[in-house]
Amino acid sequence: MDFEQLDVWKRSARLSASLYRHFADSRDFGFKDQITRSGLSVPSNIAEGMTRPSVKDRTKFLYIAKGSCAELRTQIYIGVEIGYIEREKGHDWVKETKEIAAMLTGLIRKQGDFGTR
């Protein structure tokens, strides 16, 4: 399956773009770099994983994407706490990261199903 067809890839790519737009004018380059990198890592690792030929490699990159999603969620919580992200937007982004992580869990399980056939 092409990664571009996956809803989890589409949603994570949109979230990453939203983060870049939100932090475009931020002068805290350290925080901006960290949160945009973790956001970009999610769809990038999904794409890389889904192009790998083996179930083991695909699963490995999907787990990396899931870890990056948790990293991003942590940075969103901190961004809200320090006033870089409005609470409502932070809540929406946290919800989205949780849903993306759940979708990744399902996709990881599906890889295991493919590997046993």
C-alpha positions in Angstrom: 0.0 0.0 0.0 1.2 3.5 -0.9 1.8 5.5 2.3 0.0 8.5 0.6 -3.2 6.5 0.8 -3.0 6.0 4.6 -5.2 8.2 6.7 -2.6 8.1 9.5 0.0 9.5 7.2 -2.4 12.2 5.9 -3.4 13.3 9.4 0.2 13.4 10.7 1.4 15.3 7.6 -1.4 17.9 8.2 -0.5 18.1 11.9 3.1 18.7 10.9 2.2 21.5 8.5 0.0 23.1 11.2 2.9 23.1 13.6 5.2 24.7 11.1 2.6 27.4 10.4 2.0 28.0 14.1 5.7 28.4 14.9 6.7 30.2 11.7 7.3 33.5 13.5 8.6 32.0 16.8 11.9 33.5 18.0 12.5 30.6 20.4 14.5 28.7 17.8 15.3 25.8 20.1 11.7 25.0 21.0 10.5 25.7 17.4 13.1 23.3 16.0 12.4 20.6 18.5 8.6 20.6 18.1 8.6 20.9 14.3 11.2 18.1 14.0 9.2 15.7 16.2 6.0 16.6 14.2 7.8 16.1 10.9 9.2 12.8 12.1 5.8 11.1 12.4 4.7 11.2 8.7 8.3 10.8 7.6 8.8 7.6 9.5 5.4 6.3 8.3 6.5 6.9 4.7 9.9 5.3 5.2 8.5 2.3 7.0 5.7 1.6 4.5 8.3 1.5 1.7 10.4 -1.1 3.4 10.1 -4.6 2.0 10.1 -6.6 5.3 7.5 -6.6 8.0 10.2 -6.2 10.6 11.5 -3.0 9.0 8.0 -1.6 8.4 7.1 -2.3 12.0 10.4 -0.7 13.3 9.7 2.6 11.5 6.1 2.6 12.6 7.2 2.3 16.2 9.6 5.2 15.7 6.7 7.2 14.3 4.7 6.3 17.4 7.6 7.4 19.7 7.9 10.7 17.8 4.2 11.2 18.3 4.6 10.8 22.1 7.6 13.2 22.0 5.4 15.7 20.1 2.6 15.3 22.6 5.0 16.1 25.5 6.3 19.2 23.7 2.7 20.3 23.1 2.0 20.0 26.8 5.1 22.1 27.6 4.2 24.6 24.9 0.8 25.2 26.5 2.3 25.4 30.0 4.8 28.1 28.9 2.3 30.0 26.8 3.6 29.2 23.3 0.4 27.3 22.4 -3.1 28.4 23.3 -4.9 25.9 25.5 -7.6 25.1 23.1 -5.2 24.5 20.2 -3.0 22.5 22.5 -6.0 20.4 23.5 -6.8 19.8 19.8 -3.2 18.8 19.0 -3.0 16.5 22.0 -6.2 14.8 20.9 -4.9 14.4 17.4 -1.6 12.9 18.6 -3.5 10.4 20.7 -5.7 9.4 17.7 -2.6 9.2 15.4 -0.8 7.0 18.0 -3.9 4.7 18.2 -4.0 4.5 14.4 -0.3 3.6 14.4 -0.9 0.8 16.9 -3.6 -0.6 14.6 -1.2 -0.3 11.6 1.5 -2.1 13.5 -0.8 -4.9 14.5 -1.9 -5.2 10.8 1.8 -5.6 9.8 2.0 -8.5 12.2 -1.1 -10.0 10.6 0.5 -9.7 7.2 3.7 -11.3 8.4 1.9 -14.5 9.6 0.1 -15.1 6.3 
